[in-house]
Amino acid sequence: MKLKSIASLFLLLAVLPFTAQAQMMPATTPSASPQPPLPATASGPVRTMTVEQAVQYALAHYPAVRAAFQAYNAARANVGLTATNYLPFLDAVAQGERETRNSVYGVLMPQFPTILTGTQGTVFTPSNATFWASGLGELLAWEPFTFGYRRAELRAARTTASRTAAQVSLTQLGVATAVADASLGLLATEQRVKASMADVRRRTVFDTSVHALVNARLRPGADASRADAELAVSRTSLIQDEQAEQVASASLAEALGLAGSRIEITPEPYVETPPTTMWEAPTLTQNPAAVVEQRRIQEVRSRISVLNHSLYPDIVLEGLDSARGSAQLSQKDIEPGLQGLDLTAHNWQAGLTVQFDFTSIFSERAQKKIAIASLRREEALYDQTMQELTGEEQRELATLEGARRVAQNTPIELAAARMSETQALARFNAGVGTIVDVAEAQGLLVQAETDDALARLGIWRALAGLAAAEGNLAPFLNLAGTMSPHAP
């Protein structure tokens, strides 16, 4: 019995270094598990970026941003097109043809397009004789004033351009927010992988020590089976976390337009606790989503203004200069050769034309009713947008407050979990504790390590969400820049 006790003590002393090594291993050291991690799925190169670099790259290359810019460019071009309505109209026409001279009395109703035309000149006996004729003319027309209609049209075009510019800012905000959240999400999966790797290492060392005790008949075989099961579960969790990391990296690469590459985000300074000082919050009316709705309201109002200025007559100053030539003589004779192509009869005209479409009153009234209904709809959507922005801001503030409180508590959780695991291992090695106690303590420790690693990231993600709710991600990126190790 004495020899058996001495052998047991010797075996216990041999096992203790393994358990001590498992307790002293930091969570960030490479994995010592014999289970290989999942192979990388990305076949392309590895690209390392900061969150700010990822956001800037997305803003420069994401298709939705480019499409929004082109819509703005088209709206600006439309402003220039509308401004051309102030210019006079100058049209010129020249004709030369071979024709007959037959004419009849009477007139024809207008046609669109004009096909049947009345022949000018004296009505003679019908003949199939042909001759040359020609004509050349210029018409200059200009509306000196339109009772504010052109100005209303130009204002409507400018409000549309202003709305598309706000739409560009809203698209940029959405893309920047999505990329920033995806980048921080990738960092979160990396922290989970590190915590899982540390857990696998601890359980591997403990599994080895348990098998040594079982082989020495100091522990029942059930303990070895339980240790193997706990190690297998830990490895499965590691595989799942590595898979989630690869999926997050692939999703971020696709969002950046770099599908096939593996994206890595620089963890600094997002693994540190950000300062409690906040940037000055802008008013929610400056949020791009609110600005877009404001511009939509202005756009509808400008269309109503165009309708209000449309029930006025068109006043046009016109000047005409023309010349005609014909080989048909009034005495029924036809001049030979190319006579008729020369312009022998010259005329000019100048005058003022006033035109008003009385039937347009009915269509204008219907269009105005439609526009007013659209205005009320846009005003209601603006109110809804402001409610949603206010609620989103309050939710993000509550999230930020909760994240800061969690970050203050996780160091206590982590310290207690480490002490609990140390005590559970000591009790197990002394023969007064069970393997269940060790398994529970190690489970608490990996959870505490994960919570502590994600707590600081949780604050940064809440700050990013708050900046997005306020409509500008720049303060968040500037705050991260001041904490960067390369910041001045």
C-alpha positions as CSV (number, residue, x, y, z in Angstrom):
1,M,0.0,0.0,0.0
2,K,2.8,2.3,0.8
3,L,4.5,1.7,-2.6
4,K,1.1,2.3,-4.3
5,S,0.7,5.6,-2.6
6,I,4.2,6.6,-3.6
7,A,3.5,5.7,-7.2
8,S,0.3,7.6,-7.2
9,L,2.0,10.7,-5.8
10,F,4.8,10.4,-8.4
11,L,2.2,10.2,-11.2
12,L,0.3,13.2,-9.8
13,L,3.5,15.2,-9.8
14,A,4.0,14.2,-13.4
15,V,0.6,15.3,-14.5
16,L,0.5,18.6,-12.7
17,P,2.9,20.4,-15.1
18,F,0.5,19.7,-18.0
19,T,-2.5,21.2,-16.1
20,A,-0.4,24.2,-15.1
21,Q,0.7,24.7,-18.6
22,A,-3.0,24.7,-19.8
23,Q,-3.8,27.4,-17.2
24,M,-0.9,29.6,-18.2
25,M,-1.5,29.5,-21.9
26,P,-2.6,32.9,-23.2
27,A,-5.7,33.0,-25.4
28,T,-3.8,34.4,-28.4
29,T,-1.1,31.8,-28.9
30,P,-1.2,29.5,-31.9
31,S,-3.2,26.3,-31.6
32,A,-1.5,23.2,-30.3
33,S,-4.4,21.0,-31.2
34,P,-3.7,17.9,-33.3
35,Q,-7.0,18.6,-35.1
36,P,-6.1,20.6,-38.2
37,P,-8.2,23.7,-38.9
38,L,-10.4,24.0,-41.9
39,P,-8.5,24.8,-45.1
40,A,-8.9,28.3,-46.4
41,T,-11.5,28.5,-49.1
42,A,-10.3,31.7,-50.7
43,S,-7.9,31.0,-53.5
44,G,-7.0,34.6,-54.2
45,P,-4.4,36.8,-52.4
46,V,-4.8,38.0,-48.9
47,R,-5.5,41.7,-48.6
48,T,-5.1,43.4,-45.3
49,M,-7.1,46.6,-44.7
50,T,-8.2,48.9,-41.9
51,V,-11.9,49.5,-41.5
52,E,-11.5,53.0,-43.0
53,Q,-9.6,51.7,-46.0
54,A,-12.3,49.1,-46.6
55,V,-15.0,51.8,-46.4
56,Q,-13.1,54.1,-48.8
57,Y,-12.5,51.3,-51.3
58,A,-16.2,50.4,-51.3
59,L,-17.3,54.0,-51.8
60,A,-15.0,54.2,-54.8
61,H,-15.9,50.8,-56.4
62,Y,-19.3,49.6,-55.3
63,P,-21.7,49.5,-58.2
64,A,-24.6,51.2,-56.3
65,V,-22.5,54.2,-55.6
66,R,-21.4,54.5,-59.2
67,A,-25.0,54.2,-60.4
68,A,-26.1,56.9,-58.0
69,F,-23.4,59.3,-59.3
70,Q,-24.4,58.7,-62.9
71,A,-28.1,59.5,-61.9
72,Y,-26.8,62.7,-60.4
73,N,-24.8,63.5,-63.6
74,A,-27.9,62.9,-65.7
75,A,-29.9,65.3,-63.5
76,R,-27.3,68.0,-63.8
77,A,-27.3,67.6,-67.5
78,N,-31.0,67.9,-67.5
79,V,-30.7,71.3,-65.8
80,G,-28.6,72.5,-68.8
81,L,-31.1,71.0,-71.2
82,T,-33.9,72.9,-69.5
83,A,-32.0,76.2,-69.6
84,T,-31.9,76.0,-73.4
85,N,-35.6,76.9,-73.4
86,Y,-34.5,80.5,-73.0
87,L,-32.8,80.4,-76.4
88,P,-34.6,81.4,-79.6
89,F,-35.6,78.8,-82.1
90,L,-33.9,79.0,-85.5
91,D,-34.9,76.6,-88.3
92,A,-34.0,76.5,-92.0
93,V,-35.2,74.5,-94.9
94,A,-34.2,74.1,-98.5
95,Q,-36.0,72.1,-101.2
96,G,-35.4,71.3,-104.9
97,E,-37.8,69.0,-106.8
98,R,-39.2,67.9,-110.1
99,E,-43.0,68.3,-110.0
100,T,-46.2,68.9,-111.9
101,R,-48.3,72.0,-111.7
102,N,-51.9,70.6,-111.4
103,S,-54.1,72.5,-108.9
104,V,-57.8,72.6,-107.9
105,Y,-59.9,75.0,-106.0
106,G,-60.6,74.5,-102.3
107,V,-58.6,73.8,-99.2
108,L,-57.6,70.7,-97.2
109,M,-57.8,70.1,-93.4
110,P,-54.5,70.1,-91.6
111,Q,-52.8,66.7,-91.4
112,F,-50.2,65.3,-89.1
113,P,-47.8,64.7,-90.8
114,T,-48.7,66.8,-93.8
115,I,-49.0,64.6,-96.9
116,L,-51.7,66.3,-99.1
117,T,-50.7,69.8,-100.0
118,G,-52.4,72.4,-102.2
119,T,-50.6,73.5,-105.3
120,Q,-50.0,77.2,-105.5
121,G,-50.8,79.2,-108.6
122,T,-53.6,79.6,-111.2
123,V,-55.8,76.6,-111.9
124,F,-55.0,75.4,-115.4
125,T,-56.1,72.5,-117.4
126,P,-54.6,69.4,-115.9
127,S,-51.3,68.3,-117.5
128,N,-48.6,65.8,-116.9
129,A,-45.8,68.1,-117.9
130,T,-43.0,68.4,-115.3
131,F,-40.7,71.2,-114.3
132,W,-38.1,72.2,-111.7
133,A,-39.0,74.1,-108.5
134,S,-37.0,75.2,-105.5
135,G,-37.3,76.9,-102.1
136,L,-35.2,78.2,-99.3
137,G,-36.3,79.7,-96.0
138,E,-35.3,80.5,-92.4
139,L,-37.6,80.9,-89.4
140,L,-36.5,82.7,-86.2
141,A,-38.9,82.3,-83.3
142,W,-38.5,83.4,-79.7
143,E,-40.7,83.7,-76.7
144,P,-39.8,87.0,-75.0
145,F,-41.7,86.0,-71.8
146,T,-43.5,82.9,-70.6
147,F,-45.1,84.3,-67.4
148,G,-42.6,82.4,-65.2
149,Y,-43.1,79.0,-66.9
150,R,-39.5,78.6,-68.0
151,R,-38.2,79.7,-64.6
152,A,-40.5,77.2,-62.9
153,E,-39.2,74.4,-65.2
154,L,-35.6,75.3,-64.5
155,R,-36.3,75.4,-60.8
156,A,-37.9,71.9,-61.0
157,A,-34.8,70.6,-62.9
158,R,-32.5,72.0,-60.2
159,T,-34.6,70.4,-57.3
160,T,-34.4,67.1,-59.1
161,A,-30.6,67.4,-59.3
162,S,-30.5,68.4,-55.6
163,R,-32.5,65.3,-54.8
164,T,-30.2,63.0,-56.7
165,A,-27.2,64.5,-55.0
166,A,-28.8,63.7,-51.6
167,Q,-29.5,60.2,-52.9
168,V,-25.8,59.8,-53.6
169,S,-25.0,60.7,-50.0
170,L,-27.7,58.2,-48.8
171,T,-26.3,55.5,-51.0
172,Q,-22.7,56.2,-49.7
173,L,-24.0,56.1,-46.1
174,G,-25.6,52.7,-46.7
175,V,-22.6,51.2,-48.3
176,A,-20.2,52.6,-45.7
177,T,-22.3,51.4,-42.9
178,A,-22.6,47.9,-44.4
179,V,-18.9,47.6,-45.0
180,A,-17.9,48.9,-41.5
181,D,-20.3,46.5,-39.8
182,A,-19.1,43.6,-42.0
183,S,-15.5,44.5,-41.1
184,L,-16.2,44.6,-37.4
185,G,-18.2,41.4,-37.7
186,L,-15.1,39.8,-39.3
187,L,-13.0,40.9,-36.3
188,A,-15.6,39.4,-34.0
189,T,-15.4,36.0,-35.7
190,E,-11.6,36.2,-35.4
191,Q,-11.9,36.8,-31.7
192,R,-14.2,33.8,-31.4
193,V,-11.6,31.7,-33.2
194,K,-8.9,32.7,-30.8
195,A,-11.0,31.9,-27.8
196,S,-11.9,28.5,-29.3
197,M,-8.3,27.7,-30.0
198,A,-7.3,28.5,-26.5
199,D,-10.1,26.3,-25.2
200,V,-9.0,23.4,-27.5
201,R,-5.4,23.7,-26.1
202,R,-6.6,23.6,-22.5
203,R,-8.8,20.6,-23.0
204,T,-6.1,18.8,-25.0
205,V,-3.7,19.1,-22.1
206,F,-6.4,18.1,-19.6
207,D,-7.4,15.2,-21.7
208,T,-3.8,13.9,-21.7
209,S,-3.6,14.2,-17.9
210,V,-6.9,12.4,-17.4
211,H,-5.8,9.5,-19.7
212,A,-2.6,9.3,-17.6
213,L,-4.6,9.0,-14.4
214,V,-6.9,6.5,-15.9
215,N,-4.0,4.4,-17.1
216,A,-2.6,4.5,-13.6
217,R,-6.0,3.3,-12.3
218,L,-6.3,6.5,-10.3
219,R,-9.5,7.6,-12.1
220,P,-12.3,5.6,-13.6
221,G,-12.5,5.1,-17.4
222,A,-15.6,7.2,-17.6
223,D,-13.5,10.3,-16.8
224,A,-11.4,9.6,-19.9
225,S,-14.5,9.3,-22.1
226,R,-15.9,12.5,-20.7
227,A,-12.6,14.3,-21.3
228,D,-12.5,13.0,-24.9
229,A,-16.1,14.1,-25.5
230,E,-15.4,17.6,-24.1
231,L,-12.3,17.9,-26.3
232,A,-14.3,16.8,-29.4
233,V,-17.0,19.3,-28.6
234,S,-14.4,22.0,-28.3
235,R,-12.8,21.1,-31.6
236,T,-16.2,21.1,-33.3
237,S,-16.8,24.6,-31.9
238,L,-13.4,25.7,-33.3
239,I,-14.2,24.4,-36.7
240,Q,-17.6,26.2,-36.7
241,D,-15.9,29.4,-35.7
242,E,-13.3,29.1,-38.4
243,Q,-16.0,28.4,-40.9
244,A,-17.9,31.6,-39.8
245,E,-14.7,33.6,-40.1
246,Q,-14.1,32.4,-43.7
247,V,-17.7,33.1,-44.6
248,A,-17.5,36.6,-43.1
249,S,-14.2,37.2,-45.0
250,A,-15.8,36.0,-48.3
251,S,-18.9,38.2,-47.8
252,L,-16.8,41.3,-47.1
253,A,-14.7,40.6,-50.2
254,E,-17.8,40.3,-52.3
255,A,-19.1,43.6,-50.9
256,L,-15.8,45.3,-51.8
257,G,-15.8,43.9,-55.3
258,L,-12.9,41.6,-54.5
259,A,-14.6,38.2,-54.6
260,G,-12.1,35.4,-54.5
261,S,-9.7,37.3,-52.3
262,R,-9.3,36.8,-48.6
263,I,-9.8,40.0,-46.6
264,E,-8.2,40.6,-43.3
265,I,-9.1,43.6,-41.2
266,T,-6.4,45.2,-38.9
267,P,-7.7,44.7,-35.4
268,E,-6.3,47.9,-33.9
269,P,-7.8,49.9,-32.3
270,Y,-11.0,47.9,-32.1
271,V,-9.7,45.4,-29.6
272,E,-9.2,48.3,-27.2
273,T,-11.8,50.2,-25.2
274,P,-12.7,53.4,-26.9
275,P,-12.9,56.7,-24.9
276,T,-16.1,57.7,-23.3
277,T,-16.0,61.2,-24.9
278,M,-18.4,61.5,-27.8
279,W,-18.5,63.6,-30.9
280,E,-21.1,66.3,-31.2
281,A,-24.3,64.8,-32.5
282,P,-25.8,66.5,-35.6
283,T,-29.5,67.1,-35.9
284,L,-31.4,64.3,-37.5
285,T,-32.7,66.6,-40.2
286,Q,-29.2,66.5,-41.6
287,N,-29.4,62.7,-42.0
288,P,-29.2,61.8,-45.8
289,A,-32.4,59.8,-45.4
290,A,-34.2,62.9,-44.1
291,V,-32.5,65.2,-46.7
292,V,-33.7,62.9,-49.5
293,E,-37.3,63.1,-48.3
294,Q,-37.0,66.9,-48.0
295,R,-35.7,67.1,-51.6
296,R,-38.6,64.9,-52.7
297,I,-41.1,67.4,-51.2
298,Q,-39.3,70.3,-52.9
299,E,-39.4,68.4,-56.2
300,V,-43.1,67.8,-56.0
301,R,-43.7,71.5,-55.1
302,S,-41.6,72.6,-58.0
303,R,-43.8,70.4,-60.4
304,I,-46.9,72.1,-58.9
305,S,-45.3,75.5,-59.6
306,V,-44.7,74.4,-63.3
307,L,-48.4,73.5,-63.5
308,N,-49.4,76.9,-62.0
309,H,-47.5,78.7,-64.7
310,S,-48.7,76.6,-67.6
311,L,-52.2,78.3,-68.0
312,Y,-50.9,81.3,-69.9
313,P,-50.9,82.0,-73.6
314,D,-47.8,81.4,-75.7
315,I,-46.4,84.6,-77.1
316,V,-43.9,84.2,-79.9
317,L,-42.0,86.7,-81.9
318,E,-41.3,85.3,-85.4
319,G,-39.3,86.4,-88.4
320,L,-39.3,84.6,-91.7
321,D,-37.0,85.0,-94.7
322,S,-37.7,82.9,-97.8
323,A,-37.1,82.6,-101.5
324,R,-38.8,80.5,-104.2
325,G,-38.1,79.4,-107.7
326,S,-40.2,77.7,-110.4
327,A,-39.9,76.9,-114.1
328,Q,-43.6,77.1,-114.7
329,L,-44.7,80.4,-116.2
330,S,-48.1,82.0,-115.7
331,Q,-48.7,81.8,-119.5
332,K,-48.7,78.0,-119.3
333,D,-45.2,77.8,-120.6
334,I,-42.4,75.8,-118.9
335,E,-38.8,77.1,-119.0
336,P,-36.3,74.5,-120.3
337,G,-33.2,73.0,-118.6
338,L,-32.6,73.6,-114.9
339,Q,-34.6,76.8,-114.8
340,G,-36.6,76.8,-111.6
341,L,-33.8,75.8,-109.3
342,D,-32.7,79.4,-109.1
343,L,-34.4,81.5,-106.4
344,T,-36.2,84.3,-108.1
345,A,-38.9,85.3,-105.7
346,H,-37.8,86.6,-102.3
347,N,-40.1,87.4,-99.3
348,W,-39.8,88.2,-95.6
349,Q,-42.2,88.3,-92.7
350,A,-42.1,89.5,-89.1
351,G,-44.8,89.3,-86.6
352,L,-46.2,88.3,-83.2
353,T,-48.2,85.2,-82.5
354,V,-50.4,84.6,-79.5
355,Q,-51.7,81.1,-78.9
356,F,-53.7,79.6,-76.1
357,D,-55.1,76.1,-75.7
358,F,-58.4,76.4,-73.9
359,T,-58.9,72.7,-73.5
360,S,-55.7,72.3,-71.5
361,I,-57.4,73.8,-68.5
362,F,-59.1,70.5,-67.7
363,S,-56.0,68.3,-68.0
364,E,-54.0,70.9,-65.9
365,R,-56.6,70.7,-63.1
366,A,-56.3,66.9,-63.0
367,Q,-52.5,67.0,-63.1
368,K,-52.5,69.5,-60.2
369,K,-54.7,67.2,-58.1
370,I,-52.3,64.3,-58.7
371,A,-49.3,66.5,-57.8
372,I,-51.0,67.7,-54.6
373,A,-51.7,64.2,-53.6
374,S,-48.1,63.2,-54.2
375,L,-47.0,66.2,-52.1
376,R,-49.1,65.0,-49.1
377,R,-47.7,61.5,-49.6
378,E,-44.1,62.8,-49.5
379,E,-44.8,64.9,-46.4
380,A,-46.2,61.8,-44.7
381,L,-43.1,59.8,-45.7
382,Y,-40.9,62.5,-44.3
383,D,-42.7,62.4,-41.0
384,Q,-42.3,58.6,-41.0
385,T,-38.6,58.9,-41.8
386,M,-38.0,61.3,-38.9
387,Q,-39.8,58.9,-36.6
388,E,-37.7,56.0,-37.8
389,L,-34.4,58.0,-37.5
390,T,-35.3,59.1,-33.9
391,G,-36.1,55.6,-32.9
392,E,-32.9,54.2,-34.5
393,E,-30.8,56.8,-32.7
394,Q,-32.4,56.0,-29.3
395,R,-31.9,52.3,-29.9
396,E,-28.2,52.8,-30.8
397,L,-27.7,55.0,-27.7
398,A,-29.2,52.3,-25.5
399,T,-27.0,49.7,-27.3
400,L,-23.9,51.8,-26.7
401,E,-24.7,52.2,-23.0
402,G,-25.3,48.5,-22.6
403,A,-22.1,47.7,-24.4
404,R,-20.1,49.9,-22.2
405,R,-21.6,48.3,-19.1
406,V,-20.8,44.9,-20.4
407,A,-17.2,45.9,-21.1
408,Q,-16.9,47.0,-17.5
409,N,-18.2,43.6,-16.2
410,T,-16.4,41.2,-18.5
411,P,-12.9,41.6,-16.8
412,I,-14.5,40.5,-13.5
413,E,-16.2,37.6,-15.3
414,L,-12.9,36.6,-16.9
415,A,-10.9,36.8,-13.7
416,A,-13.5,34.7,-11.8
417,A,-13.7,32.1,-14.6
418,R,-9.9,31.7,-14.6
419,M,-9.8,31.3,-10.8
420,S,-12.7,28.8,-11.0
421,E,-10.9,26.7,-13.6
422,T,-7.7,26.8,-11.5
423,Q,-9.5,25.6,-8.4
424,A,-11.5,22.9,-10.3
425,L,-8.2,21.5,-11.7
426,A,-6.6,21.6,-8.3
427,R,-9.5,19.8,-6.7
428,F,-9.6,17.2,-9.5
429,N,-5.9,16.5,-9.2
430,A,-6.2,16.2,-5.5
431,G,-8.9,13.6,-6.0
432,V,-11.7,15.6,-4.3
433,G,-13.3,17.1,-7.5
434,T,-15.0,15.5,-10.4
435,I,-14.4,15.9,-14.1
436,V,-17.8,17.5,-14.4
437,D,-16.6,20.4,-12.3
438,V,-13.5,20.8,-14.6
439,A,-15.7,20.7,-17.7
440,E,-18.1,23.3,-16.3
441,A,-15.2,25.5,-15.3
442,Q,-13.5,25.3,-18.6
443,G,-16.8,26.0,-20.4
444,L,-17.3,29.1,-18.2
445,L,-13.7,30.2,-19.0
446,V,-14.1,30.0,-22.8
447,Q,-17.4,31.9,-22.5
448,A,-15.7,34.5,-20.4
449,E,-12.8,34.9,-22.8
450,T,-15.2,35.2,-25.7
451,D,-17.4,37.8,-23.9
452,D,-14.3,39.8,-22.9
453,A,-12.9,39.8,-26.4
454,L,-16.2,40.8,-27.9
455,A,-17.2,43.4,-25.3
456,R,-14.8,46.0,-26.6
457,L,-15.8,45.2,-30.2
458,G,-19.4,45.6,-29.1
459,I,-18.7,49.2,-28.1
460,W,-17.1,50.0,-31.4
461,R,-20.0,48.4,-33.3
462,A,-22.5,50.4,-31.2
463,L,-20.5,53.6,-32.0
464,A,-20.6,52.7,-35.7
465,G,-24.4,52.1,-35.5
466,L,-24.9,55.4,-33.7
467,A,-22.9,57.3,-36.3
468,A,-24.9,55.6,-39.1
469,A,-28.2,56.5,-37.4
470,E,-27.0,60.1,-37.2
471,G,-26.2,60.0,-40.9
472,N,-22.4,60.4,-40.9
473,L,-19.8,57.7,-40.4
474,A,-16.9,60.1,-40.5
475,P,-16.9,60.8,-36.7
476,F,-16.6,57.1,-36.0
477,L,-13.7,56.6,-38.4
478,N,-12.0,59.7,-37.0
479,L,-12.3,58.4,-33.5
480,A,-10.7,55.1,-34.6
481,G,-8.0,57.0,-36.4
482,T,-7.0,58.9,-33.3
483,M,-6.5,55.6,-31.4
484,S,-4.6,53.9,-34.3
485,P,-1.0,53.0,-33.4
486,H,0.1,55.0,-36.5
487,A,-1.9,58.1,-35.6
488,P,0.2,61.2,-34.9
